[in-house]
């Protein structure tokens, strides 16, 4: 259910519509745009009379929403959502680049990485300290010590921090050090985690699962939005197909599709999407050209000796070269870096 209020509708008129929606069993989510207030009703009775809302004072139009994701749909916020955090905007005119190593390994490594990505123009450093691995014998991260090192390196270089949280019990710890809470591909369907993130105030970076459809990604985002947290950033990071040459198949087409279906900003992760260092720049350039709002790129000062994902991590000089290329591409699609 979607109710668009008229331009200049009074607070009393808006509250009256909200009360009527609640009477019909809806949970109401309010979105205030530049000219109109939009009320999204989730749940509620299926046999409600749409005309009742259409004729209410202050109402411009009312619609049934057929898509299963009500709050993530473009119709809920036609102008799009801009996620604001630490002085940067994700989903606005500027393309935001987040870069750094897969894992925080040592103080020296994360300091070198932070300095390199900041110098090249990244605004956020990414890095894992609590890492989910397919093998129990793989490096699992440094835990809280890794988060401390990541935060310190970011602060010294004027960067924000994005780091992964794996379950709801880790949210307080990761939130203490991180500006953006990342949900990895394996946890896209961890609905208990998503519900709890919906109660948080910090932005959430939600990655597409390796076998998830676009609709399933938007439904996962819906869990967070339904909890009241509208600061959600989607991430296309490649899906598993029959192709074996690359680690995953980077679905660039998902970017314009999501832009049409949803108001949420979407960034791309070409590092996981390809798994190959030599393919990352091409997919990063393609993602910007396709309308992506940002990039998530793995950069390591010595990727050949990285404890994880070295093959997909750019060297600092490669990242700097890529940023120069992106600065030439962005204006062509009406964006800046």
Secondary structure in CASP SS format (residue, H / E / C, confidence):
PFRMAT SS
TARGET T0000
AUTHOR 0000-0000-0000
METHOD secondary structure of the structure
MODEL  1
X C 1.00
X E 1.00
X E 1.00
X E 1.00
X E 1.00
X C 1.00
X C 1.00
X C 1.00
X C 1.00
X C 1.00
X H 1.00
X H 1.00
X H 1.00
X H 1.00
X H 1.00
X H 1.00
X H 1.00
X H 1.00
X H 1.00
X H 1.00
X H 1.00
X H 1.00
X H 1.00
X C 1.00
X C 1.00
X E 1.00
X E 1.00
X E 1.00
X E 1.00
X E 1.00
X E 1.00
X E 1.00
X C 1.00
X C 1.00
X C 1.00
X C 1.00
X E 1.00
X E 1.00
X E 1.00
X E 1.00
X E 1.00
X E 1.00
X E 1.00
X C 1.00
X C 1.00
X C 1.00
X C 1.00
X C 1.00
X C 1.00
X H 1.00
X H 1.00
X H 1.00
X H 1.00
X H 1.00
X C 1.00
X C 1.00
X C 1.00
X C 1.00
X E 1.00
X E 1.00
X E 1.00
X E 1.00
X E 1.00
X C 1.00
X C 1.00
X C 1.00
X C 1.00
X C 1.00
X C 1.00
X C 1.00
X C 1.00
X C 1.00
X E 1.00
X C 1.00
X C 1.00
X C 1.00
X C 1.00
X C 1.00
X C 1.00
X C 1.00
X C 1.00
X C 1.00
X E 1.00
X E 1.00
X E 1.00
X C 1.00
X C 1.00
X E 1.00
X E 1.00
X E 1.00
X C 1.00
X C 1.00
X C 1.00
X E 1.00
X C 1.00
X E 1.00
X E 1.00
X E 1.00
X E 1.00
X E 1.00
X C 1.00
X C 1.00
X E 1.00
X C 1.00
X C 1.00
X C 1.00
X H 1.00
X H 1.00
X H 1.00
X H 1.00
X H 1.00
X H 1.00
X H 1.00
X H 1.00
X H 1.00
X H 1.00
X H 1.00
X H 1.00
X H 1.00
X H 1.00
X C 1.00
X C 1.00
X C 1.00
X E 1.00
X E 1.00
X E 1.00
X C 1.00
X E 1.00
X C 1.00
X C 1.00
X C 1.00
X C 1.00
X C 1.00
X C 1.00
X C 1.00
X C 1.00
X C 1.00
X C 1.00
X C 1.00
X C 1.00
X C 1.00
X C 1.00
X C 1.00
X H 1.00
X H 1.00
X H 1.00
X H 1.00
X H 1.00
X H 1.00
X H 1.00
X H 1.00
X H 1.00
X H 1.00
X H 1.00
X H 1.00
X H 1.00
X C 1.00
X C 1.00
X C 1.00
X E 1.00
X E 1.00
X E 1.00
X E 1.00
X E 1.00
X C 1.00
X C 1.00
X C 1.00
X H 1.00
X H 1.00
X H 1.00
X H 1.00
X H 1.00
X H 1.00
X H 1.00
X H 1.00
X H 1.00
X H 1.00
X C 1.00
X C 1.00
X E 1.00
X E 1.00
X E 1.00
X E 1.00
X C 1.00
X H 1.00
X H 1.00
X H 1.00
X C 1.00
X C 1.00
X C 1.00
X H 1.00
X H 1.00
X H 1.00
X H 1.00
X H 1.00
X H 1.00
X H 1.00
X C 1.00
X C 1.00
X C 1.00
X C 1.00
X C 1.00
X E 1.00
X E 1.00
X E 1.00
X E 1.00
X E 1.00
X C 1.00
X C 1.00
X C 1.00
X C 1.00
X C 1.00
X C 1.00
X H 1.00
X H 1.00
X H 1.00
X H 1.00
X H 1.00
X H 1.00
X H 1.00
X H 1.00
X H 1.00
X H 1.00
X H 1.00
X H 1.00
X H 1.00
X C 1.00
X C 1.00
X C 1.00
X C 1.00
X C 1.00
X E 1.00
X E 1.00
X E 1.00
X E 1.00
X E 1.00
X C 1.00
X C 1.00
X E 1.00
X C 1.00
X C 1.00
X C 1.00
X C 1.00
X C 1.00
X C 1.00
X C 1.00
X C 1.00
X C 1.00
X E 1.00
X C 1.00
X C 1.00
X C 1.00
X H 1.00
X H 1.00
X H 1.00
X H 1.00
X H 1.00
X H 1.00
X H 1.00
X H 1.00
X H 1.00
X E 1.00
X C 1.00
X C 1.00
X E 1.00
X E 1.00
X E 1.00
X E 1.00
X C 1.00
X H 1.00
X H 1.00
X H 1.00
X H 1.00
X H 1.00
X C 1.00
X C 1.00
X H 1.00
X H 1.00
X H 1.00
X H 1.00
X H 1.00
X H 1.00
X H 1.00
X H 1.00
X H 1.00
X H 1.00
X H 1.00
X H 1.00
X H 1.00
X C 1.00
X C 1.00
X C 1.00
X C 1.00
X E 1.00
X E 1.00
X E 1.00
X E 1.00
X E 1.00
X E 1.00
X C 1.00
X C 1.00
X C 1.00
X H 1.00
X H 1.00
X H 1.00
X C 1.00
X C 1.00
X C 1.00
X C 1.00
X H 1.00
X H 1.00
X H 1.00
X C 1.00
X E 1.00
X C 1.00
X H 1.00
X H 1.00
X H 1.00
X H 1.00
X H 1.00
X H 1.00
X H 1.00
X H 1.00
X H 1.00
X H 1.00
X H 1.00
X H 1.00
X H 1.00
X H 1.00
X H 1.00
X H 1.00
X H 1.00
X H 1.00
X C 1.00
X C 1.00
X E 1.00
X C 1.00
END
